Amino acid sequence: MASLADLRKEIQAARRKLTTIARLLAEYERAQRARHDPFALERLLQQLEKQGRDAPLGPETRERLRRWLEYERTLLREQRRTYQVQFVQELQAKLRPLGFSLEGHLPRLYAGLYQILPSFEQGTVKITWGPEPVASLKGLDPGRVAQAIQKHEKALKRPFVAEEFFRLLQQAYRRARQEAGPDRRVPLALVHRHLTLLLQPRTFWQNPVRTRFREYPRSFFAYDLYRLRQSSLGDRVRLYVATFDQTRDPSQALFVPDSAQRGTRYAYLSLEPEEA
Protein backbone atom coordinates (compact mmCIF):
# COMPACT_ATOMS: atom_id res chain seq x y z
CA MET A 1 0.00 0.00 0.00
CA ALA A 2 1.28 3.47 -0.92
CA SER A 3 2.34 5.64 1.97
CA LEU A 4 0.63 8.94 2.71
CA ALA A 5 3.78 10.80 1.58
CA ASP A 6 3.79 8.95 -1.78
CA LEU A 7 0.10 9.65 -2.27
CA ARG A 8 0.61 13.32 -1.55
CA LYS A 9 3.48 13.48 -4.07
CA GLU A 10 1.37 11.86 -6.78
CA ILE A 11 -1.48 14.29 -6.19
CA GLN A 12 0.90 17.25 -6.23
CA ALA A 13 2.47 16.06 -9.49
CA ALA A 14 -0.98 15.65 -11.06
CA ARG A 15 -1.97 19.13 -9.88
CA ARG A 16 1.18 20.62 -11.43
CA LYS A 17 0.39 19.03 -14.78
CA LEU A 18 -3.18 20.29 -14.71
CA THR A 19 -1.99 23.75 -13.66
CA THR A 20 0.44 23.78 -16.61
CA ILE A 21 -2.35 22.87 -19.03
CA ALA A 22 -4.61 25.57 -17.59
CA ARG A 23 -1.79 28.12 -17.88
CA LEU A 24 -1.10 27.19 -21.50
CA LEU A 25 -4.80 27.44 -22.37
CA ALA A 26 -4.93 30.92 -20.82
CA GLU A 27 -1.75 31.92 -22.67
CA TYR A 28 -3.21 30.67 -25.94
CA GLU A 29 -6.40 32.67 -25.37
CA ARG A 30 -4.39 35.84 -24.69
CA ALA A 31 -2.24 35.25 -27.75
CA GLN A 32 -5.35 34.86 -29.90
CA ARG A 33 -6.76 38.15 -28.64
CA ALA A 34 -3.43 39.89 -29.29
CA ARG A 35 -3.44 38.43 -32.83
CA HIS A 36 -0.04 36.78 -32.40
CA ASP A 37 1.42 35.10 -35.44
CA PRO A 38 -0.13 31.68 -36.14
CA PHE A 39 3.24 29.94 -35.89
CA ALA A 40 3.59 31.10 -32.28
CA LEU A 41 0.08 29.79 -31.64
CA GLU A 42 1.05 26.47 -33.19
CA ARG A 43 3.99 26.20 -30.81
CA LEU A 44 1.58 26.67 -27.89
CA LEU A 45 -0.66 23.94 -29.29
CA GLN A 46 2.35 21.61 -29.46
CA GLN A 47 3.10 22.28 -25.80
CA LEU A 48 -0.57 21.64 -24.89
CA GLU A 49 -0.57 18.39 -26.81
CA LYS A 50 2.63 17.25 -25.09
CA GLN A 51 1.34 18.14 -21.62
CA GLY A 52 -2.01 16.49 -22.30
CA ARG A 53 -0.54 13.10 -23.19
CA ASP A 54 0.19 12.01 -19.64
CA ALA A 55 -1.97 14.49 -17.70
CA PRO A 56 -4.55 12.98 -15.30
CA LEU A 57 -7.57 13.78 -17.49
CA GLY A 58 -10.78 11.82 -17.67
CA PRO A 59 -11.65 10.10 -20.98
CA GLU A 60 -14.24 12.74 -21.95
CA THR A 61 -11.94 15.68 -21.12
CA ARG A 62 -9.04 14.08 -22.97
CA GLU A 63 -11.23 13.59 -26.05
CA ARG A 64 -12.49 17.19 -25.88
CA LEU A 65 -8.91 18.43 -25.70
CA ARG A 66 -7.94 16.28 -28.71
CA ARG A 67 -10.85 17.58 -30.79
CA TRP A 68 -10.16 21.18 -29.79
CA LEU A 69 -6.49 20.86 -30.78
CA GLU A 70 -7.50 19.40 -34.13
CA TYR A 71 -10.01 22.21 -34.76
CA GLU A 72 -7.51 24.97 -33.86
CA ARG A 73 -4.88 23.48 -36.14
CA THR A 74 -7.35 23.50 -39.02
CA LEU A 75 -7.93 27.21 -38.47
CA LEU A 76 -4.23 27.97 -38.14
CA ARG A 77 -3.34 26.19 -41.37
CA GLU A 78 -4.88 28.93 -43.53
CA GLN A 79 -3.70 31.68 -41.20
CA ARG A 80 -0.10 30.50 -41.59
CA ARG A 81 -0.25 30.89 -45.37
CA THR A 82 -1.72 34.39 -45.03
CA TYR A 83 0.87 35.35 -42.43
CA GLN A 84 3.77 34.29 -44.67
CA VAL A 85 2.43 36.37 -47.57
CA GLN A 86 2.03 39.38 -45.28
CA PHE A 87 5.56 38.96 -43.92
CA VAL A 88 7.04 39.07 -47.43
CA GLN A 89 4.90 42.06 -48.44
CA GLU A 90 5.83 44.03 -45.32
CA LEU A 91 9.52 43.17 -45.77
CA GLN A 92 9.39 44.42 -49.36
CA ALA A 93 7.88 47.69 -48.16
CA LYS A 94 10.57 48.12 -45.46
CA LEU A 95 13.48 47.36 -47.81
CA ARG A 96 12.34 49.51 -50.73
CA PRO A 97 13.36 52.85 -49.12
CA LEU A 98 16.83 51.34 -48.55
CA GLY A 99 17.20 50.71 -52.28
CA PHE A 100 16.61 46.95 -52.19
CA SER A 101 14.11 44.83 -54.06
CA LEU A 102 13.16 41.48 -52.58
CA GLU A 103 13.67 38.37 -54.69
CA GLY A 104 13.48 34.61 -54.25
CA HIS A 105 10.87 32.47 -52.52
CA LEU A 106 10.33 31.33 -48.97
CA PRO A 107 12.21 30.05 -47.09
CA ARG A 108 15.08 31.80 -48.94
CA LEU A 109 14.76 35.48 -49.82
CA TYR A 110 17.34 37.82 -51.35
CA ALA A 111 17.89 41.57 -51.16
CA GLY A 112 20.96 42.41 -53.20
CA LEU A 113 23.81 40.42 -51.66
CA TYR A 114 21.81 39.76 -48.50
CA GLN A 115 20.15 36.42 -47.89
CA ILE A 116 17.16 36.41 -45.55
CA LEU A 117 16.19 33.08 -44.01
CA PRO A 118 13.01 33.23 -41.92
CA SER A 119 12.06 30.18 -39.87
CA PHE A 120 8.38 30.57 -39.12
CA GLU A 121 8.33 27.38 -37.08
CA GLN A 122 11.10 28.58 -34.76
CA GLY A 123 10.18 32.27 -34.88
CA THR A 124 13.64 33.42 -36.01
CA VAL A 125 15.26 35.17 -38.97
CA LYS A 126 18.87 34.69 -40.08
CA ILE A 127 20.52 37.28 -42.32
CA THR A 128 23.75 36.79 -44.24
CA TRP A 129 25.76 38.96 -46.63
CA GLY A 130 26.76 36.37 -49.18
CA PRO A 131 27.72 33.50 -46.85
CA GLU A 132 28.89 35.84 -44.08
CA PRO A 133 26.54 36.02 -41.05
CA VAL A 134 25.03 39.44 -40.35
CA ALA A 135 22.33 38.87 -37.74
CA SER A 136 20.21 36.20 -36.09
CA LEU A 137 16.95 37.70 -34.89
CA LYS A 138 14.29 36.35 -32.57
CA GLY A 139 10.80 37.17 -33.76
CA LEU A 140 9.44 37.60 -37.27
CA ASP A 141 9.53 41.40 -37.49
CA PRO A 142 10.15 42.80 -41.02
CA GLY A 143 11.10 46.16 -39.51
CA ARG A 144 13.91 44.64 -37.44
CA VAL A 145 15.16 42.72 -40.48
CA ALA A 146 15.36 45.97 -42.47
CA GLN A 147 17.10 47.72 -39.56
CA ALA A 148 19.72 44.97 -39.32
CA ILE A 149 20.46 45.25 -43.04
CA GLN A 150 20.57 49.05 -42.87
CA LYS A 151 23.00 48.90 -39.94
CA HIS A 152 25.29 46.48 -41.77
CA GLU A 153 25.15 48.55 -44.95
CA LYS A 154 26.21 51.66 -43.03
CA ALA A 155 29.15 49.82 -41.47
CA LEU A 156 30.11 48.21 -44.78
CA LYS A 157 30.05 51.46 -46.76
CA ARG A 158 32.23 53.45 -44.40
CA PRO A 159 34.62 56.06 -45.90
CA PHE A 160 37.07 54.56 -48.37
CA VAL A 161 40.10 55.95 -50.23
CA ALA A 162 41.29 53.50 -52.87
CA GLU A 163 44.92 54.72 -52.89
CA GLU A 164 45.25 54.49 -49.12
CA PHE A 165 43.70 51.02 -49.00
CA PHE A 166 45.92 49.81 -51.85
CA ARG A 167 49.04 51.04 -50.02
CA LEU A 168 48.08 49.00 -46.93
CA LEU A 169 47.11 46.02 -49.09
CA GLN A 170 50.58 46.08 -50.69
CA GLN A 171 52.21 45.95 -47.26
CA ALA A 172 49.95 43.09 -46.14
CA TYR A 173 50.61 41.26 -49.41
CA ARG A 174 54.40 41.54 -49.01
CA ARG A 175 54.22 40.23 -45.44
CA ALA A 176 51.93 37.38 -46.49
CA ARG A 177 54.32 36.38 -49.32
CA GLN A 178 57.21 36.22 -46.85
CA GLU A 179 55.16 33.80 -44.79
CA ALA A 180 53.57 31.79 -47.60
CA GLY A 181 56.52 31.40 -49.95
CA PRO A 182 57.69 32.64 -53.35
CA ASP A 183 54.41 32.07 -55.23
CA ARG A 184 52.83 35.37 -56.32
CA ARG A 185 49.44 33.96 -55.37
CA VAL A 186 48.85 34.38 -51.66
CA PRO A 187 45.90 33.00 -49.64
CA LEU A 188 43.34 35.74 -49.07
CA ALA A 189 42.92 34.66 -45.47
CA LEU A 190 46.61 35.32 -44.84
CA VAL A 191 46.45 38.76 -46.48
CA HIS A 192 43.36 39.57 -44.40
CA ARG A 193 45.19 38.62 -41.22
CA HIS A 194 48.16 40.90 -41.95
CA LEU A 195 45.94 43.73 -43.13
CA THR A 196 43.94 43.57 -39.90
CA LEU A 197 47.17 44.00 -37.93
CA LEU A 198 48.22 46.97 -40.10
CA LEU A 199 44.89 48.66 -39.43
CA GLN A 200 45.33 48.65 -35.66
CA PRO A 201 45.71 52.09 -34.04
CA ARG A 202 48.87 53.07 -32.20
CA THR A 203 47.03 52.82 -28.87
CA PHE A 204 46.48 49.10 -29.47
CA TRP A 205 50.20 48.42 -29.85
CA GLN A 206 50.95 50.53 -26.79
CA ASN A 207 48.61 48.31 -24.78
CA PRO A 208 47.12 45.47 -26.86
CA VAL A 209 43.85 44.84 -25.05
CA ARG A 210 40.52 43.87 -26.56
CA THR A 211 38.90 47.27 -25.99
CA ARG A 212 41.54 48.91 -28.21
CA PHE A 213 41.35 46.33 -30.98
CA ARG A 214 39.86 47.59 -34.24
CA GLU A 215 37.72 44.91 -35.84
CA TYR A 216 38.06 44.26 -39.55
CA PRO A 217 35.57 41.49 -40.42
CA ARG A 218 35.75 39.35 -43.52
CA SER A 219 32.81 41.20 -45.06
CA PHE A 220 34.64 44.55 -44.67
CA PHE A 221 37.75 43.15 -46.37
CA ALA A 222 35.64 41.65 -49.16
CA TYR A 223 33.75 44.90 -49.77
CA ASP A 224 36.96 46.94 -49.73
CA LEU A 225 38.42 44.60 -52.37
CA TYR A 226 35.28 45.12 -54.43
CA ARG A 227 35.61 48.91 -54.17
CA LEU A 228 39.31 48.73 -55.02
CA ARG A 229 38.58 46.65 -58.12
CA GLN A 230 36.07 49.30 -59.22
CA SER A 231 38.73 52.03 -58.94
CA SER A 232 41.56 53.02 -61.28
CA LEU A 233 43.82 50.63 -59.35
CA GLY A 234 41.56 47.65 -60.01
CA ASP A 235 43.73 46.31 -62.85
CA ARG A 236 46.55 45.68 -60.41
CA VAL A 237 44.49 43.30 -58.27
CA ARG A 238 44.00 39.69 -59.31
CA LEU A 239 41.73 37.29 -57.47
CA TYR A 240 41.70 33.54 -58.06
CA VAL A 241 38.48 31.54 -57.86
CA ALA A 242 38.32 28.98 -55.07
CA THR A 243 37.96 25.29 -55.80
CA PHE A 244 34.85 23.45 -54.68
CA ASP A 245 36.65 21.97 -51.67
CA GLN A 246 37.96 25.41 -50.68
CA THR A 247 34.47 26.93 -50.78
CA ARG A 248 33.40 24.47 -48.09
CA ASP A 249 36.01 25.88 -45.69
CA PRO A 250 35.48 29.56 -44.75
CA SER A 251 39.15 29.85 -43.77
CA GLN A 252 40.18 29.12 -47.38
CA ALA A 253 37.64 31.11 -49.40
CA LEU A 254 36.34 34.66 -49.28
CA PHE A 255 33.10 35.84 -50.84
CA VAL A 256 33.83 39.05 -52.81
CA PRO A 257 31.12 40.97 -54.69
CA ASP A 258 31.36 41.13 -58.47
CA SER A 259 28.36 43.46 -58.62
CA ALA A 260 25.56 44.73 -56.38
CA GLN A 261 23.71 41.45 -56.93
CA ARG A 262 26.31 38.71 -57.25
CA GLY A 263 29.64 37.60 -55.89
CA THR A 264 32.26 34.87 -56.18
CA ARG A 265 34.27 32.89 -53.65
CA TYR A 266 37.98 33.51 -54.15
CA ALA A 267 40.93 31.79 -52.49
CA TYR A 268 44.06 33.70 -53.58
CA LEU A 269 45.22 37.20 -54.38
CA SER A 270 48.14 38.63 -56.28
CA LEU A 271 49.13 42.23 -56.96
CA GLU A 272 50.56 43.27 -60.29
CA PRO A 273 53.56 45.63 -60.26
CA GLU A 274 53.02 49.13 -61.57
CA GLU A 275 53.69 49.39 -65.29
CA ALA A 276 56.75 51.41 -66.19
Buried (B, 14 or more C-beta within 10 A) or exposed (E): EEEEEEEEEEEEEBEEBBEBBEEBBEBBEEBBEEEBBBBBBBBBBEBBBEBBEEBEBEEEEBEEBEEEBEEBBEEBEEBBEEBBEEBBEBBBEBBEEEEBEBEEEEEEBBBBBBBBBBEBEEBBBBBBBBBBEBBEBEEBBBEBBBBBBBEBBEBBEEEEEBEEBBEBBEBBBEBBBEEBEEEEBBBBBBBBBBBBBEBBEEEBEEEEEEEBEEEBBBBBBBBBBBBBBEBEBBEBBBBBEBEEEBBEEBEBBBBBBEEEEEBBBBBBBBBEEEEE
